[in-house]
Amino acid sequence: MYLACGSTDMRKSIDGLAALIKNGFDLDPFSPALFVFCNRQRDKLKILYGEHNGFWLYYRRRERGTFRWPTDENAAPLNITRRQLRWLHE
């Protein structure tokens, strides 16, 4: 599971996020991993998961509060565990 540091434009669709993973992070979007992105206001998440014949895109929006999120735009994606992702949700 990879966490994209900094903010991501939430207007990006599956193709835009997959291109960011491949070109920006130099990772394979079809690898068996989740890729997690957050917007500038830190109240929305998108999670992209690639399978052999397509992608799943999960979207989460907080009605109140924000997600704790690393803000360094130039940092490499963080490799995190499911537990750490759950901490971000709470």
C-alpha positions as a Python dict, from the first residue, in 0.01 Angstrom:
ca = {
    (1, 'M'): (0, 0, 0),
    (2, 'Y'): (145, 334, -106),
    (3, 'L'): (49, 675, 24),
    (4, 'A'): (104, 972, -210),
    (5, 'C'): (250, 1254, 2),
    (6, 'G'): (117, 1604, -46),
    (7, 'S'): (-204, 1684, -226),
    (8, 'T'): (-344, 1533, -543),
    (9, 'D'): (-594, 1691, -779),
    (10, 'M'): (-914, 1496, -706),
    (11, 'R'): (-1044, 1570, -1056),
    (12, 'K'): (-807, 1298, -1175),
    (13, 'S'): (-988, 987, -1284),
    (14, 'I'): (-858, 631, -1294),
    (15, 'D'): (-642, 700, -1598),
    (16, 'G'): (-493, 1017, -1448),
    (17, 'L'): (-408, 846, -1120),
    (18, 'A'): (-263, 542, -1301),
    (19, 'A'): (-43, 775, -1509),
    (20, 'L'): (74, 951, -1191),
    (21, 'I'): (165, 615, -1037),
    (22, 'K'): (356, 503, -1345),
    (23, 'N'): (526, 827, -1450),
    (24, 'G'): (547, 1022, -1124),
    (25, 'F'): (624, 739, -881),
    (26, 'D'): (789, 495, -1123),
    (27, 'L'): (564, 214, -994),
    (28, 'D'): (337, -31, -1173),
    (29, 'P'): (-31, 64, -1126),
    (30, 'F'): (-124, -301, -1187),
    (31, 'S'): (94, -425, -901),
    (32, 'P'): (-98, -590, -616),
    (33, 'A'): (-98, -271, -409),
    (34, 'L'): (-335, 6, -307),
    (35, 'F'): (-239, 362, -398),
    (36, 'V'): (-389, 628, -170),
    (37, 'F'): (-429, 996, -264),
    (38, 'C'): (-560, 1296, -69),
    (39, 'N'): (-682, 1641, -176),
    (40, 'R'): (-543, 1978, -65),
    (41, 'Q'): (-812, 2033, 202),
    (42, 'R'): (-742, 1680, 337),
    (43, 'D'): (-1109, 1587, 349),
    (44, 'K'): (-1120, 1350, 50),
    (45, 'L'): (-933, 1028, -31),
    (46, 'K'): (-909, 823, -347),
    (47, 'I'): (-768, 471, -343),
    (48, 'L'): (-672, 303, -669),
    (49, 'Y'): (-631, -73, -693),
    (50, 'G'): (-533, -246, -1016),
    (51, 'E'): (-630, -598, -1112),
    (52, 'H'): (-531, -800, -1416),
    (53, 'N'): (-817, -664, -1629),
    (54, 'G'): (-908, -327, -1476),
    (55, 'F'): (-907, -95, -1178),
    (56, 'W'): (-1109, -34, -864),
    (57, 'L'): (-1143, 327, -749),
    (58, 'Y'): (-1253, 390, -392),
    (59, 'Y'): (-1357, 737, -278),
    (60, 'R'): (-1401, 865, 77),
    (61, 'R'): (-1520, 1210, 182),
    (62, 'R'): (-1526, 1336, 540),
    (63, 'E'): (-1819, 1554, 637),
    (64, 'R'): (-1630, 1696, 938),
    (65, 'G'): (-1263, 1713, 1019),
    (66, 'T'): (-962, 1624, 806),
    (67, 'F'): (-726, 1335, 749),
    (68, 'R'): (-374, 1350, 891),
    (69, 'W'): (-155, 1356, 584),
    (70, 'P'): (216, 1406, 503),
    (71, 'T'): (250, 1741, 328),
    (72, 'D'): (588, 1711, 153),
    (73, 'E'): (495, 1733, -216),
    (74, 'N'): (839, 1610, -328),
    (75, 'A'): (858, 1305, -103),
    (76, 'A'): (846, 956, -249),
    (77, 'P'): (526, 760, -184),
    (78, 'L'): (521, 607, 162),
    (79, 'N'): (484, 232, 191),
    (80, 'I'): (226, 185, 468),
    (81, 'T'): (31, -100, 628),
    (82, 'R'): (-346, -148, 640),
    (83, 'R'): (-337, -57, 1008),
    (84, 'Q'): (-166, 273, 929),
    (85, 'L'): (-429, 347, 663),
    (86, 'R'): (-701, 276, 919),
    (87, 'W'): (-535, 526, 1155),
    (88, 'L'): (-558, 788, 882),
    (89, 'H'): (-931, 719, 847),
    (90, 'E'): (-991, 759, 1220),
}
